[in-house]
């Protein structure tokens, strides 16, 4: 009889710890942002993209990197409005403001980022090029 009570007690404690681990304060689930990042031209996943999330409810910012498959998961975010910034060398910085996170819900976002090609390559100034133009 004592063994059954002990087993029941251990089971209840384990279950309560499991539930607490999956929920935030007050037993409510905290929002998370997850998704993937791809190259806008090739549509291939982009690894190592720095994802920064800021909010008026957070101190500072949270930073995460995409994995080898371009995927990310950012847990334990406060509900409300956040700003998401994506940065990687060789790509244009992407910024999305006003993303709303609802309490207890995860938000799945997929982004396409554009390579940072200098669109002004024709505007390069070099004295030798001026001499070749004959000016």
C-alpha positions as CSV (number, residue, x, y, z in Angstrom):
1,X,0.0,0.0,0.0
2,X,2.8,2.4,0.9
3,X,4.6,1.6,-2.4
4,X,1.4,2.6,-4.4
5,X,1.2,5.9,-2.6
6,X,4.9,6.6,-3.1
7,X,4.6,5.7,-6.8
8,X,1.6,8.0,-7.2
9,X,3.4,10.8,-5.4
10,X,6.5,10.4,-7.7
11,X,4.2,10.3,-10.8
12,X,2.4,13.5,-9.7
13,X,5.6,15.4,-9.0
14,X,7.1,14.3,-12.4
15,X,3.9,15.4,-14.2
16,X,3.8,18.8,-12.4
17,X,7.5,19.4,-13.3
18,X,6.8,18.5,-17.0
19,X,3.8,20.9,-17.1
20,X,5.8,23.7,-15.5
21,X,8.7,23.2,-18.0
22,X,6.2,23.6,-20.9
23,X,4.5,26.7,-19.5
24,X,5.7,30.1,-18.3
25,X,4.8,32.0,-15.2
26,X,1.2,31.5,-14.0
27,X,1.0,28.2,-15.9
28,X,0.4,30.0,-19.2
29,X,2.4,29.0,-22.3
30,X,4.9,31.7,-23.5
31,X,4.9,32.7,-27.1
32,X,7.7,31.4,-29.4
33,X,8.7,32.3,-33.0
34,X,9.8,29.6,-35.4
35,X,10.4,29.2,-39.1
36,X,13.0,29.3,-41.8
37,X,15.0,31.7,-43.9
38,X,15.8,31.2,-47.6
39,X,17.7,33.0,-50.3
40,X,15.1,35.1,-52.3
41,X,16.7,34.2,-55.6
42,X,17.9,30.5,-55.2
43,X,15.2,29.6,-52.7
44,X,17.9,27.6,-50.8
45,X,18.0,27.7,-47.0
46,X,20.4,30.2,-45.5
47,X,22.4,29.0,-42.5
48,X,24.0,31.3,-39.9
49,X,21.5,34.2,-40.2
50,X,21.6,36.4,-37.1
51,X,18.0,36.9,-35.9
52,X,17.5,39.8,-33.4
53,X,14.2,40.3,-31.6
54,X,13.4,43.4,-29.6
55,X,10.4,44.5,-27.7
56,X,9.4,47.2,-25.2
57,X,8.7,44.4,-22.7
58,X,12.2,42.9,-23.0
59,X,15.5,44.2,-21.6
60,X,17.9,44.4,-24.5
61,X,17.4,42.0,-27.4
62,X,17.5,38.3,-28.0
63,X,19.7,36.9,-30.7
64,X,19.7,33.5,-32.4
65,X,21.3,31.9,-35.5
66,X,19.6,29.8,-38.1
67,X,20.8,26.2,-38.2
68,X,22.3,24.4,-41.3
69,X,18.8,24.0,-42.8
70,X,18.0,27.7,-42.3
71,X,15.5,26.9,-39.5
72,X,15.2,28.8,-36.2
73,X,13.1,28.6,-33.0
74,X,13.1,31.4,-30.5
75,X,11.3,30.4,-27.2
76,X,10.3,32.4,-24.2
77,X,9.3,35.7,-25.7
78,X,6.9,38.1,-24.1
79,X,3.5,38.5,-25.7
80,X,2.9,41.8,-27.5
81,X,4.6,43.6,-30.3
82,X,8.1,42.7,-31.4
83,X,10.6,43.8,-34.0
84,X,12.6,41.1,-36.0
85,X,15.9,41.9,-37.7
86,X,17.7,39.4,-39.9
87,X,21.4,40.0,-40.7
88,X,24.0,38.0,-42.6
89,X,27.2,39.1,-44.4
90,X,26.5,39.1,-48.2
91,X,22.7,39.7,-47.7
92,X,20.7,42.9,-47.2
93,X,19.5,43.5,-43.7
94,X,15.8,42.6,-43.3
95,X,13.6,44.3,-40.7
96,X,10.0,43.6,-39.8
97,X,8.3,45.8,-37.2
98,X,4.9,45.3,-35.5
99,X,4.9,41.5,-35.3
100,X,2.3,40.6,-32.8
101,X,2.9,37.6,-30.5
102,X,-0.2,36.3,-28.7
103,X,0.0,34.7,-25.3
104,X,0.2,31.0,-25.4
105,X,0.7,30.8,-29.2
106,X,3.6,30.1,-31.4
107,X,4.1,32.1,-34.6
108,X,5.6,30.5,-37.7
109,X,7.4,32.9,-40.0
110,X,9.3,32.1,-43.2
111,X,11.5,34.8,-44.7
112,X,13.3,35.3,-48.0
113,X,16.4,37.5,-47.8
114,X,18.0,39.1,-50.8
115,X,21.7,38.9,-51.6
116,X,23.5,42.2,-51.1
117,X,24.5,42.9,-54.7
118,X,25.8,46.4,-55.3
119,X,23.2,47.9,-57.6
120,X,25.4,50.9,-58.2
121,X,28.3,48.9,-59.8
122,X,28.0,51.1,-62.9
123,X,28.7,54.2,-60.8
124,X,32.3,53.2,-59.9
125,X,34.7,56.1,-60.2
126,X,38.3,55.4,-61.2
127,X,40.7,57.9,-62.9
128,X,41.8,55.3,-65.4
129,X,38.2,54.8,-66.6
130,X,37.8,58.6,-67.0
131,X,40.9,58.6,-69.3
132,X,39.5,55.7,-71.4
133,X,36.3,57.7,-71.9
134,X,38.3,60.4,-73.6
135,X,37.1,63.2,-71.3
